[in-house]
Amino acid sequence: MLANFIKTYSLVSTTQLTIVLIITAIIFAFFIGIAVLKMYKLKAENKRLMDKKYKSKVQEYTDFTEGHLYD
């Protein structure tokens, strides 16, 4: 009796619910794909910047207090 009542008075059919869930899953998969691509790009840029930093010359300390007017 309950199954017949639910089947008769349901607001959304099973196919409609399935379509909505598939569309939602596709949208989330798209956003996850974008996030993964962005992560790889940021990781590559971080590696490039770290390599550049270590390859540059190490600057020696220069005393900047000699040019001050205060004694």
Long-range contacts (C-beta under 8 A, 24 or more apart in sequence): none
